[in-house]
Amino acid sequence: MAATDWWRTALVYQCYLRSFSDADGDGLGDVNGIRSRLPYLAGLGIDALWINPWYPSPQADAGYDVADYRGIDPAYGTLAGAEALIEEAHELGIRVLLDIVPNHTSDQHPWFQAALAGDAAARARYHFRPGRGADGAEPPNDWTSMFGGPAWTRVGDGDWYLHLFAPGQPDLNWDDPEVRAEFLDVLRFWFDRHVDGFRIDVAHGLVKAPGLPDAHGVGEPHPAWDQDEVHGVYRDWREVADSYDPPRIFVAETWIGDNERVARYLRADELHTAFQFDLLLAPFDAAGMRAVVEGALAAATAVGAPATWVLSNHDVQRVVTRYGRRQVWEDDASVEQRLADATAPSDLRLGRRRARAAALLTFALPGTAYVYQGDELGLEEVEDIPDERRRDPVFEQSGRTLVGRDGCRVPIPWEDSAPPYGFSPPGAAETWLPQPEGWADRTAAAQTGVPGSFLELYRSAIALRREHWVDAGPLTWLETPPDVLAFRRGDVECWLSTSAAPVALPDGEVLLASVPADVDGGLLAPDSAVWLRSRG
Ligand code: NOJ
């Protein structure tokens, strides 16, 4: 495989900047915090980092409301510091992906401010519309915000503007040539600073159906999402990425349920990869997980793209907590049931055990894998954040019916036995979200060198992945008892059991097991996974 194809098999670590490491003591993660932890990341064996938005932002949605696409928020550091980080990561063999937010800007972005001040050209870069009803008091259409409530907010002159997320995130109008040109220039700005690629926020949202029709009654796809014309945007982006040496790459965030529709973003002249969210949504169930893997591989392979495996990220419940709850497909549960499940007590011991197994599954699959910071420490969702400390706009915008995503965004515990667990230096301000008591054994320091710890399992798995799986070729499914999934790639096999009873393993050398003690006697334990190599 050519060196420029690194993205086809990469293990990428998602660094949620706000919560990764705080060097300056304000309780918020920052660029210098990442720099200080680069040796940790190199020791973990990752190929690349994806850093969540670090641009100047009023932080209405944790930085996904960008006021200046070419800078660094002063709370996070400086452009010089960011350039140094990119350089230092590269010296350690770690590539750097940034997060680009093209669907919307911040309401504090100069363009939106000019639009509010009546500048017609600036206004054309967003979706301003008169309202409906006698005095225009009703929103222009029936679209709802992803965070709750209508997707429209009315401004002083009586018009409304579209925001598929928070009111502080006005949607850009991608029919406007200036919008298109601006983002090509933003890509070049960061590529010129040696950034290796971008994760594209809401990649399927940029282009809206002409006329912004009501969603109700128009069928699929929803007029706000996955419109065919969006692909032209990415053909232009690909040209820019390919004009660099080495070529830069993209990973798309496309929450589209249909694998074939996702694969359209991965055609040879468009994007390189797109998150495959089906495993993140699937229950811990061997048959269901196998179906997800088969579907994802078939669709990606058909367009020559690698599948991109994700178990969690900064938008969803921590995997440990999710796996400790009732395991059902979302579609099989009513809305009430889902809400009840989401707050039911979680069996964290079981959740951890399953999360270890699922990690071995995703690392053994063909394609690329993403690890969300803290998953390598086995962190659980923090579910008792007091209401007044919550920061996710989802909480207020949903009328406090949804707690939002703060629970998976709690600052990382690095060392020590009490908050801030080395996240901030001594004497620092309180962390931006509170950390729980009782994380002393979850810190990176407490797990380092401890056989069987989450962190050591990840370290071993990432090293063995590189050694055995990355070049192992296509996957063949193996015959298994019920509630077991197994495949072979080259001379290595991955077995995962969601069965309640132990299952006999074939003969082979155990390379790694998610619950080491239990593989003795050639048995695959319940809720576990094993990597085997054929003998001889
Ligand atoms: C997806 C991001 O991952 C999420 O955190 C954000 O709220 C929305 N896009 C809106 O930008």
Residues whose N, C-alpha, C, O or C-beta is under 5 A from the ligand:
A	BS01	NOJ	D61 Y64 F165 D201 V202 D315
